[in-house]
Amino acid sequence: MRETEQEAAAGRPAPPGTPRLGVGMVGYAFMGAAHSQGWRTAGRVFDLPLQPQLAAVCGRDPEAVRTAAAKLGWDAAETDWRALIARDDVQLVDICTPGDSHAEIAVAALEAGKHVLCEKPLANTVEEAEAMVAAAERAAARGQVAMVGFNYRRVPAAAYARSLVAEGRLGRLRHVRVRYLQDWLVDPAFPLTWRLRKESAGSGALGDLGAHAVDLAQYLTGEAVAGVSALTETFVKERPLLAGSSSGLRGAGATKTGPVTVDDAAVFTARFASGALGTFEATRFATGRKNSLQVELNGELGSLAFDLERLNELSFHDQSEPAATSGFRRILVTEPDHPYLEGWWPPGHGLGYDHTFVHQARDLVHAVAAGTSPAPSFADGLRVQRVLAAVEESAAKNAVYTPVTDQEAT
Ligand SMILES: NC(=O)c1ccc[n+]([C@@H]2O[C@H](COP(=O)([O-])OP(=O)(O)OC[C@H]3O[C@@H](n4cnc5c(N)ncnc54)[C@H](O)[C@@H]3O)[C@@H](O)[C@H]2O)c1
């Protein structure tokens, strides 16, 4: 019976009369496609108070953005993000562009009375992130909401891990171990895309992967990173210039080369506010690791372990069990009682990367309807940005311990 209800639930349209939430999205490549999937699907899987309407998508090339609109399911196309923000049928602006444009678009959208979803990292600098938080606070007083796209919080296993930690199942935390490993930069012929230039990306593996690692650590533990000791390295210092355009982690190289101005890898140790010790790694040079975000938490009462490459699973060790039979056991996080699973498939049928964007859209729509601040908020994004800045400062001094400024508990 439950199986039949779940099968019927996935794919059903919103009930007639559900008010619409017009979405306008800037950028339509990797994240644009993922967010489109989220907006298209959320209202067909979950009961939402507002039905997302894919009102308009924005890019800079008129023909390419029209093609993307048709492919991804958007009603209209714009070639200037200011025109997108000004549209009457857009109530929420979704920013899926590189970090150098996040602050300008987000602040303009908030000042124009729109809700905002902005991809991570929130900005390229702490100063930009502070301006975004100030704009979000002013907008909140007018009933608008602003969220940053740390989507890994919305992997059901991660959300469930957070609830186990919050319930005290691990007791006092001692170790927080987070490694975000990819290998798409190993080839020195990979071109100099925007991700390898400081002026567009802010930083390299640190801002791209390290931002996710820090946010997930702070979310899972409910604690702030208080200070760090860091090393960064750029292994390949010169790469072919980009020939044509790039999308996501793809692009072709020209014959001329240019300097890589961001880190290829960042490693750092950290102190958490409670005294727990953290170890972090973010790299695009971990040969054989494609998108492996590994987390392990060790507490006095037990441990939790998770790997994004096996995202339906959570490993849990309960220290109170008899030593002879205790050990990590695998929890398949696909039960209807697990976070987000009420709308999906029968137990064991598994979710993937794209579902995190559906969950993100779901949670944001609820926050818009309720007029409450969604999590992760722009303030959460700023907290991550401050940790990234401390990592860069520490690395510049060859790993001198550097406190995170103005850090409060999350
Ligand atoms: N949450 C995640 O898992 C995740 C994964 C990848 C990227 N990201 C983040 O998403 C953002 C975008 O990354 P991506 O991988 O989608 O990049 P991408 O290169 O695939 O796409 C960037 C898009 O932005 C457009 N764009 C750039 N400047 C623009 C402007 N001024 N006006 C309109 N469009 C503009 C480009 O044309 C392109 O469509 C970055 O902040 C990145 O860190 C998040």
PDBQT file of the ligand as one rigid body, heavy atoms in Angstrom, charges set to zero:
ROOT
HETATM    1  N1  LIG A 501      26.394  23.381  -5.382  1.00  0.00    +0.000 N 
HETATM    2  C1  LIG A 501      27.217  22.690  -6.153  1.00  0.00    +0.000 C 
HETATM    3  O1  LIG A 501      27.347  21.483  -6.006  1.00  0.00    +0.000 OA
HETATM    4  C2  LIG A 501      27.989  23.405  -7.228  1.00  0.00    +0.000 A 
HETATM    5  C3  LIG A 501      28.608  22.683  -8.254  1.00  0.00    +0.000 A 
HETATM    6  C4  LIG A 501      29.250  23.387  -9.280  1.00  0.00    +0.000 A 
HETATM    7  C5  LIG A 501      29.279  24.776  -9.248  1.00  0.00    +0.000 A 
HETATM    8  N2  LIG A 501      28.701  25.444  -8.215  1.00  0.00    +0.000 N 
HETATM    9  C6  LIG A 501      28.724  26.927  -8.171  1.00  0.00    +0.000 C 
HETATM   10  O2  LIG A 501      27.782  27.402  -9.142  1.00  0.00    +0.000 OA
HETATM   11  C7  LIG A 501      28.256  28.600  -9.756  1.00  0.00    +0.000 C 
HETATM   12  C8  LIG A 501      28.325  28.378 -11.276  1.00  0.00    +0.000 C 
HETATM   13  O3  LIG A 501      29.172  27.258 -11.546  1.00  0.00    +0.000 OA
HETATM   14  P1  LIG A 501      28.921  26.320 -12.835  1.00  0.00    +0.000 P 
HETATM   15  O4  LIG A 501      29.697  25.083 -12.625  1.00  0.00    +0.000 OA
HETATM   16  O5  LIG A 501      27.478  26.215 -13.113  1.00  0.00    +0.000 OA
HETATM   17  O6  LIG A 501      29.636  27.207 -13.948  1.00  0.00    +0.000 OA
HETATM   18  P2  LIG A 501      29.471  27.075 -15.529  1.00  0.00    +0.000 P 
HETATM   19  O7  LIG A 501      30.709  27.644 -16.111  1.00  0.00    +0.000 OA
HETATM   20  O8  LIG A 501      29.047  25.705 -15.903  1.00  0.00    +0.000 OA
HETATM   21  O9  LIG A 501      28.242  28.063 -15.810  1.00  0.00    +0.000 OA
HETATM   22  C9  LIG A 501      28.304  29.436 -15.540  1.00  0.00    +0.000 C 
HETATM   23  C10 LIG A 501      27.130  30.115 -16.246  1.00  0.00    +0.000 C 
HETATM   24  O10 LIG A 501      27.115  31.509 -15.887  1.00  0.00    +0.000 OA
HETATM   25  C11 LIG A 501      26.902  32.279 -17.079  1.00  0.00    +0.000 C 
HETATM   26  N3  LIG A 501      27.349  33.633 -16.807  1.00  0.00    +0.000 N 
HETATM   27  C12 LIG A 501      28.562  34.051 -16.387  1.00  0.00    +0.000 A 
HETATM   28  N4  LIG A 501      28.549  35.376 -16.206  1.00  0.00    +0.000 NA
HETATM   29  C13 LIG A 501      27.301  35.809 -16.525  1.00  0.00    +0.000 A 
HETATM   30  C14 LIG A 501      26.654  37.085 -16.546  1.00  0.00    +0.000 A 
HETATM   31  N5  LIG A 501      27.310  38.192 -16.209  1.00  0.00    +0.000 N 
HETATM   32  N6  LIG A 501      25.344  37.149 -16.929  1.00  0.00    +0.000 NA
HETATM   33  C15 LIG A 501      24.675  36.029 -17.268  1.00  0.00    +0.000 A 
HETATM   34  N7  LIG A 501      25.238  34.802 -17.267  1.00  0.00    +0.000 NA
HETATM   35  C16 LIG A 501      26.526  34.704 -16.906  1.00  0.00    +0.000 A 
HETATM   36  C17 LIG A 501      27.660  31.494 -18.126  1.00  0.00    +0.000 C 
HETATM   37  O11 LIG A 501      27.289  31.858 -19.429  1.00  0.00    +0.000 OA
HETATM   38  C18 LIG A 501      27.208  30.059 -17.761  1.00  0.00    +0.000 C 
HETATM   39  O12 LIG A 501      25.898  29.806 -18.250  1.00  0.00    +0.000 OA
HETATM   40  C19 LIG A 501      29.609  28.891  -9.107  1.00  0.00    +0.000 C 
HETATM   41  O13 LIG A 501      29.403  29.785  -8.036  1.00  0.00    +0.000 OA
HETATM   42  C20 LIG A 501      30.058  27.535  -8.576  1.00  0.00    +0.000 C 
HETATM   43  O14 LIG A 501      30.912  27.610  -7.468  1.00  0.00    +0.000 OA
HETATM   44  C21 LIG A 501      28.040  24.796  -7.231  1.00  0.00    +0.000 A 
ENDROOT
TORSDOF 0
